[in-house]
Amino acid sequence: MRRLRNVKIVATLGPASSDYTTIRALFEAGADVFRLNMSHGTHAEQQARYDIIRQIEADTGRPVAVLADLQGPKLRVGTFSAGAADLEEGDLFRFDLDPTEGDGHRVCLPHPEIFAALEPGARLLVNDGKIRMRVERCGPDFADCTVTTGGTISNRKGVNVPDVLLPLAALSDKDRKDLEFACGLGVDWLALSFVQRPEDVLEARDLARGRAAILSKIEKPAAEKAFDAILKVSDGIMVARGDLGVELPVEAVPPIQKRLVRKCRAAAKPVIVATQMLESMIESPMPTRAEVSDVATAIYEGADAIMLSAESAAGRYPVEAVTTMSAVAQSVESDPTYREIIESSRQVSRQTVADGIVAAAREIAESTDISAICCYTQSGKTVALVGRERPRVPIVALSPITQTLRKLCLTWGVHAVRCEEVERFKMAVVNAARAARDYGFADETNQIVVIAGVPFNVQGTTNILRVAPCDERLIFRTDPE
């Protein structure tokens, strides 16, 4: 099941993709990571999807990553006596803590934390920003606003507060329960919503206790401002353009996306570009030209992964959406301009021995006749460094640790292969040569680069690089011991 592209595809599962046949078809079409959206569905439904993924993993012999996406706090207005109210530009409207049903002049906003943080001049956005208001006066239990963009406000619509740092934890009570459930399942990644500060990530990490890697969703202006600190304590990043595009001017999102992707690559941490990538394919078997260009842009920028949401979870054409995304990726990556962009954006980092070894591996592979870079790993960190280099040849990650291989399914260019523990470097080279041949990356006439650490099976010991033939007879001839 060799992929003919380097960028990874994340497919969200849902009502349209909950049976073995469909999920298997998504995997065969190109899905590398499956996302379980904890905002929808019961734990029993998510358990069933997870079990199917692991069955497919066993049937195909290829590691598959599972990402559980936590909902985060949801800020919503209360209810209206008539179910809704029409607001026009210039109208005065009040939010308060009174649970009485609302009307065209006021409604309950049952979140005292919002009132505690509001200041005059701050914006309140309702229903994904379709209705916009400016705070004129506020107190601990109210906010009087002027409607700047009118529309129909109805029961329990969501509220965004882009201009202030809200004193809210990123994890609600529901999130804590979902986190424990997801970790109990054995998911590989936890996506954390509503991140505003690095402390939010550290709280989730404490609760996960090493059972899953933490991926921070950048969807609030506060997170974008504190991005460097958030990236430092995260294992990966998702550029969640939905809420980010609501709380910031839409024209600000593309440069932010480009900047965040580059910073993640420099840090050797995987980054997903998400939201509305092929949204028209929820209803149509074909995407728009603009959507194809959007997907291509994320790939040209060097993103590790691109994500489908409702397209694969609830759409009419989930398999076609994955197939389209994979075809776009293959087309982009075969474009000579792609290599020019990727290589011109490479940032030099030579702080450790591992940094130097992976850079040397990439340079050797690109200047000589090398078919693949094979990397033995315990934690996956060295493989991530190889991925940061964006080499022109495939990256084969070998590890005896299944969880490590699954997490690496999110990293650019990595083909994960399970192997047995080895004690001698010669056997590591033999196993790497076999894996390169078995998965179609090389034949007996080719050479590979092998990266490993001695002593074996110890994290953080990457210290050796060898150019080796893929013919085992030559390996034993040159390494008789």
Rosetta blueprint (number, residue, H / E / L):
1 M L
2 R L
3 R L
4 L L
5 R L
6 N L
7 V L
8 K E
9 I E
10 V E
11 A E
12 T E
13 L E
14 G L
15 P L
16 A L
17 S L
18 S L
19 D L
20 Y H
21 T H
22 T H
23 I H
24 R H
25 A H
26 L H
27 F H
28 E H
29 A H
30 G L
31 A L
32 D L
33 V E
34 F E
35 R E
36 L E
37 N E
38 M L
39 S L
40 H L
41 G L
42 T L
43 H H
44 A H
45 E H
46 Q H
47 Q H
48 A H
49 R H
50 Y H
51 D H
52 I H
53 I H
54 R H
55 Q H
56 I H
57 E H
58 A H
59 D H
60 T H
61 G L
62 R L
63 P L
64 V L
65 A E
66 V E
67 L E
68 A E
69 D E
70 L L
71 Q L
72 G L
73 P L
74 K L
75 L L
76 R E
77 V L
78 G L
79 T L
80 F E
81 S L
82 A L
83 G L
84 A E
85 A E
86 D E
87 L E
88 E L
89 E L
90 G L
91 D L
92 L E
93 F E
94 R E
95 F E
96 D E
97 L L
98 D L
99 P L
100 T L
101 E L
102 G E
103 D L
104 G L
105 H L
106 R E
107 V E
108 C E
109 L L
110 P L
111 H L
112 P H
113 E H
114 I H
115 F H
116 A H
117 A H
118 L L
119 E L
120 P L
121 G L
122 A L
123 R E
124 L E
125 L E
126 V E
127 N L
128 D L
129 G L
130 K L
131 I E
132 R E
133 M E
134 R E
135 V E
136 E E
137 R E
138 C E
139 G E
140 P L
141 D L
142 F E
143 A E
144 D E
145 C E
146 T E
147 V E
148 T E
149 T E
150 G L
151 G E
152 T E
153 I E
154 S E
155 N L
156 R L
157 K L
158 G E
159 V E
160 N E
161 V L
162 P L
163 D L
164 V L
165 L L
166 L L
167 P L
168 L L
169 A L
170 A L
171 L L
172 S L
173 D H
174 K H
175 D H
176 R H
177 K H
178 D H
179 L H
180 E H
181 F H
182 A H
183 C H
184 G H
185 L H
186 G L
187 V L
188 D L
189 W E
190 L E
191 A E
192 L E
193 S L
194 F L
195 V L
196 Q L
197 R L
198 P H
199 E H
200 D H
201 V H
202 L H
203 E H
204 A H
205 R H
206 D H
207 L H
208 A H
209 R L
210 G L
211 R L
212 A L
213 A E
214 I E
215 L E
216 S E
217 K E
218 I E
219 E L
220 K L
221 P H
222 A H
223 A H
224 E H
225 K H
226 A L
227 F H
228 D H
229 A H
230 I H
231 L H
232 K H
233 V H
234 S L
235 D L
236 G E
237 I E
238 M E
239 V E
240 A E
241 R H
242 G H
243 D H
244 L H
245 G H
246 V H
247 E H
248 L L
249 P L
250 V H
251 E H
252 A H
253 V H
254 P H
255 P H
256 I H
257 Q H
258 K H
259 R H
260 L H
261 V H
262 R H
263 K H
264 C H
265 R H
266 A H
267 A L
268 A L
269 K L
270 P L
271 V E
272 I E
273 V E
274 A E
275 T L
276 Q L
277 M L
278 L L
279 E H
280 S H
281 M H
282 I H
283 E L
284 S L
285 P L
286 M L
287 P L
288 T L
289 R H
290 A H
291 E H
292 V H
293 S H
294 D H
295 V H
296 A H
297 T H
298 A H
299 I H
300 Y H
301 E H
302 G L
303 A L
304 D L
305 A E
306 I E
307 M E
308 L E
309 S L
310 A H
311 E H
312 S H
313 A H
314 A L
315 G L
316 R L
317 Y L
318 P H
319 V H
320 E H
321 A H
322 V H
323 T H
324 T H
325 M H
326 S H
327 A H
328 V H
329 A H
330 Q H
331 S H
332 V H
333 E H
334 S L
335 D L
336 P H
337 T H
338 Y H
339 R H
340 E H
341 I H
342 I H
343 E H
344 S H
345 S L
346 R L
347 Q L
348 V L
349 S L
350 R L
351 Q L
352 T L
353 V H
354 A H
355 D H
356 G H
357 I H
358 V H
359 A H
360 A H
361 A H
362 R H
363 E H
364 I H
365 A H
366 E H
367 S H
368 T L
369 D L
370 I E
371 S E
372 A E
373 I E
374 C E
375 C E
376 Y E
377 T L
378 Q L
379 S L
380 G L
381 K H
382 T H
383 V H
384 A H
385 L H
386 V H
387 G H
388 R H
389 E H
390 R L
391 P L
392 R L
393 V L
394 P L
395 I E
396 V E
397 A E
398 L E
399 S E
400 P L
401 I L
402 T H
403 Q H
404 T H
405 L H
406 R H
407 K H
408 L H
409 C H
410 L H
411 T L
412 W L
413 G L
414 V E
415 H E
416 A E
417 V E
418 R E
419 C L
420 E L
421 E L
422 V L
423 E L
424 R L
425 F H
426 K H
427 M H
428 A H
429 V H
430 V H
431 N H
432 A H
433 A H
434 R H
435 A H
436 A H
437 R H
438 D H
439 Y L
440 G L
441 F L
442 A L
443 D L
444 E L
445 T L
446 N L
447 Q E
448 I E
449 V E
450 V E
451 I E
452 A E
453 G E
454 V L
455 P L
456 F L
457 N L
458 V L
459 Q L
460 G L
461 T L
462 T E
463 N E
464 I E
465 L E
466 R E
467 V E
468 A E
469 P E
470 C L
471 D L
472 E H
473 R H
474 L H
475 I H
476 F H
477 R H
478 T H
479 D L
480 P L
481 E L
